[in-house]
Amino acid sequence: MKQKAASKTVRAKKRSKKPAAQPAGHAAFPAPPPPKPAPAPESPEILDEEPEQEQSRYDADSAIKLYLKEIGEVKLLTPKEEIELAERIKKGDKKAREEMIKANLRLVVKIAHDFENFGLPLLDLISEGNIGLIKAVERFDPSKGSKLSTYAAWWIKQSIKRALANQAKTIRLPVHLVDKIAQMRRVAMRLQEILGREPTDEELAQEMGISPARIAQMRMAGIRPASLDAPIGDDETNTFSDVIPDENAPTPYEDLEEETIKSMLRELLRSLEPREAAILTYRFGLDGGPERTLEEVGLKFNVTRERIRQIQNIALRKLRKMIEKLEQKKE
């Protein structure tokens, strides 16, 4: 009996030394310290009766509290400090990189909370978000006109979403296939709006640049596109399609650049004849709508498609000259 009791005590001590899970450590930012191991109880039977799941949850909560306390002591950056650090980071200053990362760790925690109950513990979500933050800091360029918090939020969310798509137990397909199915669903919805009916495999294949056989395989896969609408999380207010990242989605800088171009184009259109501006807007979907064919534009404006082509070319030449003048002024 004494030998068995001693054996239990040894096992109890070994279990008490096992640290809780925590965000992956990185040299550039503080990793939350592991919770202090509970002292071995006098009676091994008491430890055996304690549910390991509750202990693990307690350890995780303690680790998060310690982590939040540590990063909460780091002061936030002013816009001027942010720009100065970004310039130093461009020159390879590792200390500036570390300072920028530490000052924005609270943003990661805030975003990570939005993805709780999707299949990964909060500690893991924070770890994945930190990876996204590091990428954002390394790529951030304040001259583009955006704040780091705005720019980094995109990278943090993408990193977390990718981890959820890879780790969620409900999805049993490779993540690249899940992404492809999500893309097929989006393309199918867009084509259905244009065609007024469900697109065929051939139409989907042509739009996506893959074979009809591949489309058929994706339809027959374990997860159909419609199943991406299945609710997930304890409150079932989100779906898998909400957390699967779109690899074809534009980056923050691409979004900013596109918006700048659209703004400039709207200014230039005001210099055209109202009819010319209206035709270009309708033809190329500059009002947010889809692009139209010459024939569709002709029907709307009650002229032939050839006449629309002529007006379009005249208007485009005018725009080209305006842009050339603007470029000359910049030089």
C-alpha positions as CSV (number, residue, x, y, z in Angstrom):
1,M,0.0,0.0,0.0
2,K,2.8,2.4,0.9
3,Q,4.5,1.7,-2.5
4,K,1.3,2.5,-4.4
5,A,0.8,5.8,-2.4
6,A,4.3,6.8,-3.2
7,S,3.8,6.1,-6.8
8,K,0.7,8.3,-6.9
9,T,2.5,11.1,-5.2
10,V,5.3,11.0,-7.8
11,R,2.7,11.2,-10.6
12,A,0.9,14.0,-8.8
13,K,4.2,16.0,-8.6
14,K,4.9,15.4,-12.3
15,R,1.4,16.7,-13.3
16,S,1.8,19.8,-11.2
17,K,4.9,20.8,-13.1
18,K,3.2,20.9,-16.5
19,P,2.7,24.5,-17.7
20,A,-0.5,25.8,-19.3
21,A,-0.8,26.7,-23.0
22,Q,0.1,30.3,-23.8
23,P,0.6,32.5,-26.8
24,A,3.7,31.5,-28.8
25,G,6.7,33.4,-27.5
26,H,8.6,35.8,-29.8
27,A,11.7,37.8,-29.2
28,A,9.9,41.0,-30.2
29,F,7.1,40.9,-27.7
30,P,6.4,39.5,-24.3
31,A,4.9,36.1,-24.0
32,P,2.6,35.6,-21.0
33,P,4.4,33.8,-18.2
34,P,3.2,30.3,-17.4
35,P,1.1,30.1,-14.3
36,K,2.8,29.1,-11.1
37,P,2.4,25.3,-10.6
38,A,0.2,24.4,-7.7
39,P,2.0,22.9,-4.7
40,A,1.7,19.1,-4.3
41,P,-1.1,18.4,-1.9
42,E,-0.5,16.4,1.3
43,S,-2.9,13.7,0.2
44,P,-2.6,12.4,-3.4
45,E,-6.2,11.5,-3.4
46,I,-7.2,15.2,-3.2
47,L,-5.3,15.9,-6.4
48,D,-6.8,12.9,-8.2
49,E,-10.3,14.2,-7.3
50,E,-9.6,17.7,-8.8
51,P,-10.9,17.9,-12.5
52,E,-8.0,18.5,-14.8
53,Q,-10.2,20.5,-17.2
54,E,-11.0,23.1,-14.5
55,Q,-7.4,23.3,-13.5
56,S,-6.4,23.9,-17.1
57,R,-9.0,26.6,-17.5
58,Y,-7.8,28.3,-14.3
59,D,-4.2,28.2,-15.5
60,A,-5.2,29.7,-18.9
61,D,-7.2,32.5,-17.2
62,S,-4.2,33.2,-14.9
63,A,-1.8,33.3,-17.9
64,I,-4.1,35.7,-19.8
65,K,-4.4,38.0,-16.7
66,L,-0.6,38.2,-16.3
67,Y,-0.2,38.8,-20.0
68,L,-2.7,41.6,-20.1
69,K,-1.1,43.2,-17.0
70,E,2.3,43.1,-18.7
71,I,1.2,44.6,-22.0
72,G,-1.0,47.1,-20.3
73,E,2.1,48.8,-18.8
74,V,3.4,49.6,-22.3
75,K,2.4,53.2,-23.3
76,L,0.6,53.8,-26.6
77,L,2.4,55.6,-29.4
78,T,1.5,59.1,-30.7
79,P,1.1,59.5,-34.4
80,K,4.5,61.2,-34.6
81,E,6.2,58.4,-32.7
82,E,4.6,55.9,-34.9
83,I,6.0,57.5,-38.0
84,E,9.4,57.9,-36.5
85,L,9.5,54.2,-35.5
86,A,8.3,53.2,-39.0
87,E,11.2,55.1,-40.6
88,R,13.7,53.4,-38.3
89,I,12.2,50.0,-39.0
90,K,12.7,50.6,-42.7
91,K,16.4,51.0,-42.0
92,G,16.6,47.7,-40.1
93,D,16.3,49.0,-36.6
94,K,15.3,45.9,-34.5
95,K,14.8,47.9,-31.4
96,A,12.2,50.2,-33.1
97,R,10.5,47.1,-34.5
98,E,10.2,45.6,-31.0
99,E,8.9,48.9,-29.6
100,M,6.3,49.1,-32.3
101,I,5.1,45.5,-31.8
102,K,4.9,45.9,-28.0
103,A,2.9,49.1,-28.2
104,N,0.2,47.3,-30.3
105,L,-0.2,44.0,-28.5
106,R,-3.4,45.2,-26.9
107,L,-4.9,45.5,-30.4
108,V,-4.3,41.8,-31.0
109,V,-6.1,40.9,-27.7
110,K,-9.1,43.1,-28.6
111,I,-9.4,41.4,-32.1
112,A,-8.8,37.9,-30.7
113,H,-11.8,38.3,-28.4
114,D,-14.0,38.7,-31.5
115,F,-13.1,35.2,-32.6
116,E,-13.6,33.3,-29.3
117,N,-15.8,30.1,-29.3
118,F,-14.8,29.4,-33.0
119,G,-12.8,26.3,-32.1
120,L,-9.5,27.7,-30.7
121,P,-8.6,28.9,-27.2
122,L,-8.1,32.6,-26.6
123,L,-4.4,32.0,-25.9
124,D,-3.9,30.4,-29.3
125,L,-5.9,33.2,-31.0
126,I,-3.6,35.8,-29.4
127,S,-0.6,33.8,-30.6
128,E,-1.8,33.8,-34.2
129,G,-2.8,37.4,-34.0
130,N,0.7,38.3,-32.8
131,I,2.1,36.7,-36.0
132,G,-0.2,38.9,-38.1
133,L,0.9,42.0,-36.1
134,I,4.6,41.2,-36.7
135,K,3.9,41.0,-40.5
136,A,2.0,44.3,-40.4
137,V,4.8,46.1,-38.5
138,E,7.4,44.9,-41.0
139,R,5.3,46.0,-44.0
140,F,3.8,49.3,-42.6
141,D,4.4,52.4,-44.6
142,P,2.9,55.6,-43.0
143,S,3.4,57.5,-46.3
144,K,0.4,55.5,-47.7
145,G,-1.9,57.5,-45.5
146,S,-3.2,54.9,-43.0
147,K,-2.6,54.4,-39.3
148,L,-0.8,51.3,-38.1
149,S,-3.8,50.1,-36.1
150,T,-6.0,50.2,-39.2
151,Y,-3.4,48.5,-41.4
152,A,-2.5,45.9,-38.7
153,A,-6.1,44.9,-38.0
154,W,-6.3,43.4,-41.5
155,W,-3.2,41.3,-41.0
156,I,-4.2,40.2,-37.5
157,K,-7.6,39.1,-38.6
158,Q,-6.2,37.2,-41.7
159,S,-3.7,35.4,-39.4
160,I,-6.4,34.4,-37.0
161,K,-8.9,33.3,-39.7
162,R,-6.2,31.2,-41.4
163,A,-5.6,29.4,-38.0
164,L,-9.3,28.8,-37.5
165,A,-9.7,27.4,-41.0
166,N,-6.7,25.1,-40.3
167,Q,-7.6,24.0,-36.8
168,A,-11.4,24.0,-36.5
169,K,-12.3,20.3,-35.9
170,T,-15.6,20.6,-37.8
171,I,-13.8,21.2,-41.1
172,R,-12.2,18.0,-42.2
173,L,-11.0,19.2,-45.6
174,P,-7.5,20.7,-46.4
175,V,-7.7,24.4,-45.9
176,H,-6.7,25.2,-49.5
177,L,-9.8,23.2,-50.6
178,V,-12.0,24.9,-48.1
179,D,-10.8,28.3,-49.5
180,K,-11.4,27.1,-53.1
181,I,-14.9,26.0,-52.3
182,A,-15.6,29.3,-50.6
183,Q,-14.3,31.1,-53.8
184,M,-16.5,28.9,-56.0
185,R,-19.5,29.8,-53.9
186,R,-18.8,33.5,-54.2
187,V,-18.3,33.2,-58.0
188,A,-21.5,31.2,-58.3
189,M,-23.5,33.8,-56.4
190,R,-22.1,36.6,-58.6
191,L,-22.8,34.7,-61.8
192,Q,-26.4,33.9,-60.6
193,E,-27.1,37.6,-60.2
194,I,-25.8,38.3,-63.7
195,L,-27.4,35.3,-65.5
196,G,-30.6,35.1,-63.5
197,R,-30.1,31.4,-62.9
198,E,-27.7,29.0,-61.3
199,P,-24.5,28.8,-63.4
200,T,-23.4,25.5,-64.9
201,D,-20.1,23.8,-64.1
202,E,-18.7,24.9,-67.4
203,E,-19.5,28.6,-66.7
204,L,-18.0,28.3,-63.2
205,A,-14.9,26.6,-64.6
206,Q,-14.4,29.3,-67.2
207,E,-14.8,32.1,-64.6
208,M,-12.4,30.5,-62.2
209,G,-9.9,29.3,-64.7
210,I,-10.1,25.6,-63.8
211,S,-11.6,22.5,-65.5
212,P,-15.3,21.6,-65.3
213,A,-14.2,18.2,-63.8
214,R,-12.5,20.1,-61.0
215,I,-15.7,22.0,-60.3
216,A,-17.7,18.7,-60.2
217,Q,-15.1,17.3,-57.7
218,M,-15.5,20.3,-55.5
219,R,-19.3,20.0,-55.6
220,M,-19.0,16.4,-54.5
221,A,-16.5,17.1,-51.7
222,G,-17.4,16.4,-48.1
223,I,-18.4,20.0,-47.6
224,R,-20.7,21.6,-50.2
225,P,-20.6,25.4,-50.7
226,A,-23.9,25.8,-48.9
227,S,-22.5,24.1,-45.8
228,L,-20.2,27.1,-45.3
229,D,-23.4,28.8,-44.0
230,A,-23.6,26.4,-41.1
231,P,-23.6,28.2,-37.7
232,I,-20.5,27.9,-35.5
233,G,-19.6,29.0,-32.0
234,D,-21.6,28.6,-28.8
235,D,-24.0,31.4,-29.7
236,E,-24.3,30.3,-33.4
237,T,-24.3,33.8,-34.7
238,N,-21.4,33.3,-37.1
239,T,-20.7,30.9,-40.0
240,F,-17.6,29.3,-41.4
241,S,-17.8,31.6,-44.4
242,D,-17.3,34.5,-41.9
243,V,-13.9,33.2,-40.7
244,I,-12.5,31.7,-43.9
245,P,-10.0,34.2,-45.4
246,D,-10.2,35.2,-49.1
247,E,-6.8,34.9,-50.5
248,N,-7.9,37.0,-53.5
249,A,-9.0,39.8,-51.1
250,P,-7.1,43.1,-51.6
251,T,-4.5,44.2,-49.0
252,P,-5.1,47.4,-47.0
253,Y,-2.8,49.3,-49.3
254,E,-4.6,48.0,-52.4
255,D,-7.9,49.1,-50.9
256,L,-6.4,52.5,-50.2
257,E,-4.9,52.8,-53.6
258,E,-8.2,51.8,-55.3
259,E,-10.2,54.3,-53.3
260,T,-7.7,57.0,-54.2
261,I,-8.0,56.2,-57.9
262,K,-11.8,56.2,-57.7
263,S,-11.8,59.5,-56.0
264,M,-9.5,61.0,-58.6
265,L,-11.6,59.5,-61.4
266,R,-14.7,61.0,-60.0
267,E,-13.1,64.4,-60.1
268,L,-12.0,63.9,-63.7
269,L,-15.4,62.7,-64.8
270,R,-16.9,66.1,-63.7
271,S,-14.8,67.7,-66.4
272,L,-16.5,65.6,-69.1
273,E,-19.8,66.3,-70.8
274,P,-22.6,64.9,-68.6
275,R,-23.5,62.3,-71.2
276,E,-19.9,61.1,-71.6
277,A,-19.5,60.8,-67.8
278,A,-22.8,58.9,-67.5
279,I,-21.8,56.4,-70.3
280,L,-18.4,55.7,-68.8
281,T,-19.8,55.3,-65.3
282,Y,-22.5,52.8,-66.5
283,R,-20.1,51.0,-68.9
284,F,-17.3,50.4,-66.4
285,G,-19.4,50.1,-63.2
286,L,-17.9,53.3,-61.7
287,D,-21.0,53.7,-59.6
288,G,-20.3,50.4,-57.8
289,G,-22.4,48.3,-60.2
290,P,-21.2,45.6,-62.6
291,E,-19.5,46.4,-65.9
292,R,-21.8,46.4,-68.9
293,T,-21.3,45.5,-72.6
294,L,-21.5,48.1,-75.3
295,E,-24.9,46.6,-76.3
296,E,-26.3,47.0,-72.8
297,V,-25.1,50.6,-72.5
298,G,-26.6,51.3,-76.0
299,L,-30.0,50.0,-74.9
300,K,-30.0,52.2,-71.8
301,F,-29.1,55.4,-73.7
302,N,-31.2,54.5,-76.8
303,V,-28.3,54.5,-79.3
304,T,-26.3,51.9,-81.2
305,R,-23.4,50.0,-79.7
306,E,-21.1,51.6,-82.3
307,R,-22.2,55.1,-81.1
308,I,-21.5,54.1,-77.5
309,R,-18.0,52.9,-78.6
310,Q,-17.4,56.3,-80.3
311,I,-18.5,58.3,-77.2
312,Q,-16.5,56.0,-74.9
313,N,-13.3,56.5,-76.9
314,I,-13.7,60.3,-77.1
315,A,-14.3,60.4,-73.3
316,L,-11.3,58.2,-72.6
317,R,-9.0,60.3,-74.8
318,K,-10.1,63.4,-72.8
319,L,-9.4,61.6,-69.5
320,R,-6.0,60.5,-70.8
321,K,-5.0,64.1,-71.6
322,M,-6.2,65.3,-68.2
323,I,-4.1,62.6,-66.5
324,E,-1.0,63.5,-68.6
325,K,-1.4,67.2,-67.5
326,L,-1.6,66.1,-63.9
327,E,1.5,64.0,-64.2
328,Q,3.4,66.9,-65.8
329,K,2.4,69.2,-62.9
330,K,3.8,66.6,-60.4
331,E,7.1,66.6,-62.2
